[in-house]
Amino acid sequence: MSRIDKLIQQRKKDSAVFEREFRTEDTRLKAAVALMKLREEKGLSQRELAEKTGKPQSTIARIENGSMNVSVKLLDEIAAAMDKELTISFK
Protein backbone atom coordinates (compact mmCIF):
# COMPACT_ATOMS: atom_id res chain seq x y z
CA MET A 1 0.00 0.00 0.00
CA SER A 2 1.36 3.39 -0.99
CA ARG A 3 1.90 6.23 1.44
CA ILE A 4 -1.07 8.14 0.04
CA ASP A 5 -3.31 5.06 0.36
CA LYS A 6 -2.29 4.73 4.00
CA LEU A 7 -3.02 8.41 4.60
CA ILE A 8 -6.45 8.11 2.97
CA GLN A 9 -7.29 5.02 5.02
CA GLN A 10 -6.26 6.81 8.23
CA ARG A 11 -8.28 9.93 7.37
CA LYS A 12 -11.33 7.74 6.63
CA LYS A 13 -10.98 6.11 10.05
CA ASP A 14 -10.59 9.47 11.77
CA SER A 15 -13.38 11.37 10.04
CA ALA A 16 -16.83 10.22 8.98
CA VAL A 17 -17.19 13.41 6.94
CA PHE A 18 -13.97 12.69 5.06
CA GLU A 19 -15.05 9.11 4.41
CA ARG A 20 -18.44 10.22 3.06
CA GLU A 21 -16.89 12.87 0.80
CA PHE A 22 -14.24 10.42 -0.38
CA ARG A 23 -16.90 7.84 -1.29
CA THR A 24 -18.90 10.42 -3.21
CA GLU A 25 -15.90 11.55 -5.24
CA ASP A 26 -14.75 7.97 -5.81
CA THR A 27 -18.19 7.04 -7.16
CA ARG A 28 -18.19 10.05 -9.49
CA LEU A 29 -14.73 9.11 -10.75
CA LYS A 30 -15.74 5.51 -11.40
CA ALA A 31 -18.82 6.65 -13.34
CA ALA A 32 -16.68 9.09 -15.34
CA VAL A 33 -14.11 6.46 -16.25
CA ALA A 34 -16.77 3.87 -17.13
CA LEU A 35 -18.59 6.30 -19.43
CA MET A 36 -15.38 7.44 -21.12
CA LYS A 37 -14.35 3.83 -21.71
CA LEU A 38 -17.75 2.99 -23.18
CA ARG A 39 -17.72 6.05 -25.41
CA GLU A 40 -14.18 5.36 -26.63
CA GLU A 41 -14.98 1.66 -27.13
CA LYS A 42 -17.77 2.72 -29.48
CA GLY A 43 -15.52 5.29 -31.19
CA LEU A 44 -17.82 8.20 -30.38
CA SER A 45 -17.16 11.81 -29.48
CA GLN A 46 -19.05 13.33 -26.58
CA ARG A 47 -21.33 15.08 -29.07
CA GLU A 48 -22.05 11.84 -30.93
CA LEU A 49 -22.79 10.03 -27.68
CA ALA A 50 -25.09 12.86 -26.63
CA GLU A 51 -26.99 12.63 -29.90
CA LYS A 52 -27.28 8.85 -29.62
CA THR A 53 -28.58 9.06 -26.03
CA GLY A 54 -30.76 12.14 -26.50
CA LYS A 55 -28.87 14.00 -23.77
CA PRO A 56 -27.07 17.34 -24.03
CA GLN A 57 -23.34 17.14 -24.76
CA SER A 58 -22.78 19.20 -21.62
CA THR A 59 -24.33 16.40 -19.54
CA ILE A 60 -21.93 13.86 -21.04
CA ALA A 61 -19.03 16.23 -20.37
CA ARG A 62 -20.08 16.83 -16.75
CA ILE A 63 -20.32 13.09 -16.10
CA GLU A 64 -16.92 12.48 -17.69
CA ASN A 65 -15.18 15.25 -15.79
CA GLY A 66 -16.70 14.11 -12.50
CA SER A 67 -18.59 17.32 -11.76
CA MET A 68 -22.03 15.69 -11.95
CA ASN A 69 -23.48 13.33 -9.39
CA VAL A 70 -25.05 11.12 -12.05
CA SER A 71 -28.18 9.16 -11.23
CA VAL A 72 -28.67 5.46 -11.79
CA LYS A 73 -31.62 6.36 -14.02
CA LEU A 74 -29.44 8.47 -16.29
CA LEU A 75 -26.72 5.82 -16.45
CA ASP A 76 -29.36 3.23 -17.32
CA GLU A 77 -30.74 5.45 -20.10
CA ILE A 78 -27.24 5.87 -21.53
CA ALA A 79 -26.60 2.12 -21.28
CA ALA A 80 -29.86 1.32 -23.08
CA ALA A 81 -29.08 3.78 -25.88
CA MET A 82 -25.69 2.09 -26.28
CA ASP A 83 -27.18 -1.44 -26.31
CA LYS A 84 -25.51 -2.18 -22.98
CA GLU A 85 -26.80 -3.34 -19.64
CA LEU A 86 -26.05 -1.28 -16.54
CA THR A 87 -24.86 -3.47 -13.68
CA ILE A 88 -24.47 -2.37 -10.09
CA SER A 89 -22.72 -4.34 -7.38
CA PHE A 90 -21.74 -4.00 -3.74
CA LYS A 91 -18.25 -4.96 -2.59
MDAnalysis code that builds the backbone (N, CA, C; Angstrom):
import MDAnalysis as mda
import numpy as np

u = mda.Universe.empty(273, n_residues=91, atom_resindex=np.repeat(np.arange(91), 3), trajectory=True)
u.add_TopologyAttr("name", ["N", "CA", "C"] * 91)
u.add_TopologyAttr("resid", np.arange(1, 92))
u.add_TopologyAttr("resname", ["MET", "SER", "ARG", "ILE", "ASP", "LYS", "LEU", "ILE", "GLN", "GLN", "ARG", "LYS", "LYS", "ASP", "SER", "ALA", "VAL", "PHE", "GLU", "ARG", "GLU", "PHE", "ARG", "THR", "GLU", "ASP", "THR", "ARG", "LEU", "LYS", "ALA", "ALA", "VAL", "ALA", "LEU", "MET", "LYS", "LEU", "ARG", "GLU", "GLU", "LYS", "GLY", "LEU", "SER", "GLN", "ARG", "GLU", "LEU", "ALA", "GLU", "LYS", "THR", "GLY", "LYS", "PRO", "GLN", "SER", "THR", "ILE", "ALA", "ARG", "ILE", "GLU", "ASN", "GLY", "SER", "MET", "ASN", "VAL", "SER", "VAL", "LYS", "LEU", "LEU", "ASP", "GLU", "ILE", "ALA", "ALA", "ALA", "MET", "ASP", "LYS", "GLU", "LEU", "THR", "ILE", "SER", "PHE", "LYS"])
u.atoms.positions = np.array([
    [0.851, -1.174, 0.000],
    [0.000, 0.000, 0.000],
    [0.896, 1.237, 0.000],
    [0.558, 2.177, -0.874],
    [1.362, 3.389, -0.988],
    [1.134, 4.302, 0.222],
    [1.991, 5.272, 0.342],
    [1.898, 6.229, 1.439],
    [0.578, 7.010, 1.382],
    [0.180, 7.395, 0.171],
    [-1.074, 8.144, 0.043],
    [-2.263, 7.261, 0.403],
    [-2.224, 5.987, 0.008],
    [-3.308, 5.063, 0.363],
    [-3.417, 4.911, 1.878],
    [-2.284, 4.836, 2.540],
    [-2.285, 4.731, 4.003],
    [-2.878, 5.991, 4.630],
    [-2.499, 7.145, 4.086],
    [-3.019, 8.411, 4.596],
    [-4.541, 8.484, 4.409],
    [-5.009, 8.088, 3.239],
    [-6.452, 8.105, 2.971],
    [-7.179, 7.169, 3.932],
    [-6.661, 5.975, 4.113],
    [-7.291, 5.018, 5.020],
    [-7.354, 5.580, 6.446],
    [-6.285, 6.229, 6.888],
    [-6.259, 6.814, 8.230],
    [-7.265, 7.945, 8.357],
    [-7.324, 8.815, 7.335],
    [-8.284, 9.925, 7.370],
    [-9.715, 9.410, 7.385],
    [-9.984, 8.326, 6.646],
    [-11.327, 7.741, 6.630],
    [-11.694, 7.193, 8.003],
    [-10.732, 6.613, 8.698],
    [-10.976, 6.105, 10.052],
    [-11.231, 7.246, 11.033],
    [-10.525, 8.348, 10.838],
    [-10.588, 9.469, 11.771],
    [-11.791, 10.390, 11.559],
    [-12.349, 10.384, 10.343],
    [-13.382, 11.368, 10.042],
    [-14.486, 10.763, 9.175],
    [-15.677, 10.711, 9.732],
    [-16.832, 10.217, 8.979],
    [-17.156, 11.156, 7.816],
    [-16.944, 12.439, 8.003],
    [-17.195, 13.412, 6.940],
    [-16.230, 13.161, 5.783],
    [-14.957, 12.972, 6.103],
    [-13.967, 12.694, 5.060],
    [-14.329, 11.411, 4.315],
    [-14.704, 10.384, 5.046],
    [-15.053, 9.112, 4.413],
    [-16.243, 9.283, 3.465],
    [-17.260, 9.995, 3.894],
    [-18.442, 10.223, 3.063],
    [-18.075, 10.996, 1.798],
    [-17.300, 12.057, 1.949],
    [-16.885, 12.866, 0.801],
    [-15.990, 12.058, -0.143],
    [-15.116, 11.258, 0.431],
    [-14.235, 10.419, -0.385],
    [-15.052, 9.432, -1.205],
    [-16.033, 8.797, -0.584],
    [-16.901, 7.838, -1.294],
    [-17.646, 8.505, -2.443],
    [-18.162, 9.691, -2.185],
    [-18.900, 10.422, -3.215],
    [-18.005, 10.713, -4.415],
    [-16.826, 11.227, -4.149],
    [-15.903, 11.552, -5.239],
    [-15.419, 10.293, -5.951],
    [-15.192, 9.231, -5.209],
    [-14.754, 7.969, -5.808],
    [-15.831, 7.414, -6.738],
    [-17.077, 7.507, -6.329],
    [-18.188, 7.042, -7.158],
    [-18.286, 7.869, -8.432],
    [-18.155, 9.179, -8.306],
    [-18.186, 10.046, -9.493],
    [-17.061, 9.699, -10.458],
    [-15.870, 9.455, -9.912],
    [-14.725, 9.113, -10.749],
    [-14.950, 7.789, -11.474],
    [-15.487, 6.810, -10.773],
    [-15.744, 5.510, -11.403],
    [-16.776, 5.638, -12.516],
    [-17.814, 6.429, -12.308],
    [-18.815, 6.653, -13.344],
    [-18.189, 7.365, -14.542],
    [-17.349, 8.344, -14.270],
    [-16.682, 9.089, -15.340],
    [-15.815, 8.174, -16.192],
    [-15.010, 7.363, -15.527],
    [-14.112, 6.456, -16.247],
    [-14.907, 5.424, -17.040],
    [-15.952, 4.876, -16.446],
    [-16.767, 3.872, -17.135],
    [-17.419, 4.459, -18.384],
    [-17.948, 5.680, -18.278],
    [-18.593, 6.297, -19.432],
    [-17.571, 6.621, -20.515],
    [-16.414, 7.141, -20.127],
    [-15.379, 7.437, -21.115],
    [-14.939, 6.168, -21.846],
    [-14.755, 5.090, -21.094],
    [-14.348, 3.825, -21.715],
    [-15.408, 3.335, -22.695],
    [-16.662, 3.411, -22.303],
    [-17.751, 2.985, -23.176],
    [-17.781, 3.833, -24.441],
    [-17.681, 5.133, -24.268],
    [-17.720, 6.051, -25.412],
    [-16.557, 5.780, -26.366],
    [-15.362, 5.620, -25.805],
    [-14.183, 5.364, -26.630],
    [-14.256, 3.989, -27.293],
    [-14.790, 3.004, -26.575],
    [-14.975, 1.662, -27.129],
    [-15.850, 1.710, -28.377],
    [-16.851, 2.574, -28.355],
    [-17.774, 2.724, -29.485],
    [-17.253, 3.709, -30.530],
    [-16.112, 4.356, -30.242],
    [-15.517, 5.295, -31.187],
    [-16.325, 6.566, -31.372],
    [-16.949, 7.023, -30.308],
    [-17.820, 8.199, -30.376],
    [-17.205, 9.399, -29.684],
    [-17.500, 10.571, -30.190],
    [-17.159, 11.809, -29.477],
    [-18.248, 12.042, -28.433],
    [-18.019, 12.991, -27.560],
    [-19.051, 13.334, -26.581],
    [-20.319, 13.796, -27.289],
    [-20.166, 14.568, -28.327],
    [-21.326, 15.078, -29.067],
    [-22.104, 13.927, -29.710],
    [-21.390, 12.979, -30.300],
    [-22.048, 11.836, -30.933],
    [-22.778, 10.979, -29.904],
    [-22.141, 10.782, -28.741],
    [-22.791, 10.026, -27.675],
    [-24.040, 10.756, -27.193],
    [-23.935, 12.059, -27.059],
    [-25.087, 12.863, -26.630],
    [-26.245, 12.716, -27.612],
    [-25.945, 12.779, -28.885],
    [-26.991, 12.630, -29.898],
    [-27.622, 11.241, -29.827],
    [-26.794, 10.227, -29.672],
    [-27.280, 8.848, -29.618],
    [-28.157, 8.610, -28.387],
    [-27.839, 9.274, -27.282],
    [-28.575, 9.063, -26.034],
    [-29.708, 10.071, -25.828],
    [-29.736, 11.109, -26.657],
    [-30.758, 12.138, -26.496],
    [-30.506, 13.054, -25.309],
    [-29.254, 13.132, -24.890],
    [-28.871, 13.999, -23.771],
    [-28.001, 15.129, -24.297],
    [-27.966, 16.253, -23.605],
    [-27.070, 17.335, -24.026],
    [-25.598, 16.918, -23.911],
    [-24.787, 17.424, -24.806],
    [-23.343, 17.140, -24.758],
    [-22.759, 17.606, -23.435],
    [-23.291, 18.686, -22.888],
    [-22.784, 19.200, -21.615],
    [-23.012, 18.192, -20.483],
    [-24.077, 17.420, -20.557],
    [-24.334, 16.395, -19.539],
    [-23.277, 15.301, -19.627],
    [-22.963, 14.876, -20.846],
    [-21.929, 13.856, -21.039],
    [-20.596, 14.383, -20.512],
    [-20.285, 15.625, -20.827],
    [-19.031, 16.233, -20.371],
    [-18.972, 16.312, -18.844],
    [-20.073, 16.708, -18.213],
    [-20.078, 16.829, -16.747],
    [-19.929, 15.466, -16.081],
    [-20.509, 14.432, -16.660],
    [-20.325, 13.088, -16.104],
    [-18.859, 12.694, -16.240],
    [-18.303, 12.895, -17.429],
    [-16.925, 12.479, -17.691],
    [-15.892, 13.268, -16.907],
    [-16.175, 14.501, -16.576],
    [-15.183, 15.254, -15.792],
    [-15.437, 15.162, -14.283],
    [-16.454, 14.383, -13.911],
    [-16.700, 14.114, -12.496],
    [-17.409, 15.219, -11.750],
    [-17.933, 16.206, -12.466],
    [-18.591, 17.317, -11.761],
    [-20.078, 17.087, -11.554],
    [-20.596, 15.975, -12.085],
    [-22.027, 15.695, -11.947],
    [-22.228, 14.431, -11.130],
    [-23.110, 14.516, -10.162],
    [-23.483, 13.333, -9.391],
    [-24.569, 12.619, -10.190],
    [-24.150, 11.739, -11.081],
    [-25.046, 11.122, -12.051],
    [-25.969, 10.106, -11.379],
    [-27.207, 10.088, -11.812],
    [-28.180, 9.159, -11.232],
    [-28.101, 7.795, -11.916],
    [-28.591, 6.799, -11.219],
    [-28.672, 5.456, -11.788],
    [-29.598, 5.486, -12.996],
    [-30.670, 6.245, -12.904],
    [-31.619, 6.358, -14.016],
    [-30.928, 6.867, -15.272],
    [-30.129, 7.914, -15.141],
    [-29.436, 8.473, -16.292],
    [-28.423, 7.476, -16.850],
    [-27.670, 6.824, -15.984],
    [-26.718, 5.818, -16.451],
    [-27.433, 4.685, -17.178],
    [-28.594, 4.290, -16.679],
    [-29.361, 3.231, -17.319],
    [-29.868, 3.682, -18.692],
    [-30.287, 4.923, -18.810],
    [-30.743, 5.449, -20.100],
    [-29.590, 5.468, -21.113],
    [-28.415, 5.860, -20.656],
    [-27.239, 5.869, -21.531],
    [-26.895, 4.436, -21.944],
    [-26.896, 3.528, -20.981],
    [-26.596, 2.123, -21.282],
    [-27.565, 1.573, -22.320],
    [-28.844, 1.829, -22.144],
    [-29.857, 1.324, -23.078],
    [-29.630, 1.879, -24.481],
    [-29.319, 3.162, -24.574],
    [-29.076, 3.779, -25.879],
    [-27.836, 3.203, -26.557],
    [-26.934, 2.667, -25.758],
    [-25.692, 2.092, -26.278],
    [-25.771, 0.568, -26.403],
    [-26.973, 0.017, -26.257],
    [-27.180, -1.440, -26.308],
    [-26.324, -2.173, -25.280],
    [-26.250, -1.600, -24.104],
    [-25.512, -2.183, -22.984],
    [-26.458, -2.353, -21.804],
    [-26.039, -3.157, -20.862],
    [-26.803, -3.340, -19.636],
    [-26.022, -2.716, -18.488],
    [-26.679, -1.881, -17.718],
    [-26.050, -1.284, -16.542],
    [-26.069, -2.315, -15.430],
    [-24.927, -2.561, -14.831],
    [-24.860, -3.468, -13.683],
    [-24.332, -2.698, -12.486],
    [-24.875, -3.019, -11.339],
    [-24.472, -2.373, -10.092],
    [-24.152, -3.486, -9.103],
    [-23.071, -3.305, -8.357],
    [-22.715, -4.335, -7.375],
    [-22.208, -3.671, -6.097],
    [-22.276, -4.433, -5.022],
    [-21.736, -4.003, -3.745],
    [-20.513, -4.858, -3.442],
    [-19.470, -4.230, -2.962],
    [-18.248, -4.960, -2.592],
    [-18.043, -4.892, -1.115],
])
